[in-house]
Amino acid sequence: QVQLVESGGGLVQPGGSLRLSCAASGFTLRYYAIGWFRQAPGKEREGVSCMSSSDGNTYYADSVKGRFTISRDNAKNTAYLQMNSLKPEDTAVYYCAADLWGSADGCYVNDYWGQGTQVTVSS
């Protein structure tokens, strides 16, 4: 059964760092575009970062460019989002996604979704 499970969220002070993980099972993540999305209370879902499956092309939202890095470890069938220099406005539930026909262009990744992990940036 296809499944994505996020982990690594939590409470961190402004300026701190977190690394989110997204473990895939039931399919081989290497062949899928991956993406990270977030949703804050009262706001719409936002595409944070996406990566194409073959060429490694990436997309970053302007709000996180230079601070966040998307990556994958194919041997572990896991995707990651390294978040540095965190700001209070980064507070949200973060979701990972995968899509066999997805693309980093426009962060088009929406076939499979994880359950989300809470990230809270506060002093």
N, C-alpha and C positions, 0 to 999 in steps of 0.2 A: 504494500500500500504506500502511495506517495505521501511523504510527510516532510515538513520543514519545521525545525524547532530552534527558536532564538534563545540565546542566553547571554549573560554578561552585563545586563543593565543594572542600575542601582542609583544611589545618591552620591553625587560628587560636587565639590566646590567649584565655583567659577575658576577657569584656568586649568582645571584638572583634565585627566584623560580617562577614557574607557575604551575597551575593545569588545565589540559585539560579535558573537559567533552565530552562525546559522548552519546547523547540521542537517544534511539531506539524507533521506533513506527511501528505498523503493525505486530509485532511479539514479542515473549517473550524472551528477551535477556538471561535469566537465562539458557536456554537450548542450548546456542550457545557458542562456543569458541570465544574469542575476541582477537583483536590484535591492536597494534599501529605501524604504519609505517611512515617513513619520506622520503622526497626527496628534496635534495638541488639542486640549479641550476647547470646544467652540470653533475650531478651525478645520478646514478641509485637509484631506490627505495631500502630502507633498512628496514628490520624488526627490530623494536626497542624493543618491548616487546609483549608477547602473554600469554594468560591464557586459560587453558582448562575449559570446562563447568562444569563437575561433580566433579573431584578430586582437582581442584584448582591448578594443576601444572602450573608453570610459566617458561617463558623463558625471558632472558634479553641479549641483545647484549653486548659484552664485553665493548664497548665504553660507555655504560650507567650504567653498573652494579654498585650498591652501591649508585647511585645518583637518579635513577628513580624508581618509584613503580607503578605497575599496580593494579587496583582494580575494583570492581563493586558493585553497590547498586541495588540489584534485586527489591526492593520495588519501586525504581524510574526508573527501566528499563534503567539504565545508567551505562556506563563504564567511568573510569577515568585514567589519567596518571599524577601522581605527579612528577614534575621535579624539583630537587634541584641542587644547585651548578652548575648552567648552564654555559656553555662555548660557545665562539663564534662558534665553530664547530658544535654546536647543532642547529644552524640556518637552518631552512628548513620548508617546508609545511608538517604538520603532519596530517595523515589520520587514522581514526579508521576503523576497519573491523570486520565482524562477519561471522561465518561459523558453520552450524549445525553439520557437520562432521569434523570440524577442530580439531586441537591439538596444544598444546604448543610445542610439539616436532617439531623442525625445523620451528616453527612459521608458521604452515600451517593453515592460515586463509585468505580466499579470495572470499567468495561468495557474500558478500554485503559490500559496501564501502560508506563512507561519502564523503563530498565535499572538505574537508581539511580546516585547519586553520593555518595561518602563525605564526611562532615563530621566532623572531629575537633577537639575543643576541649580544649586541653591547654597547660600552661605548661612 
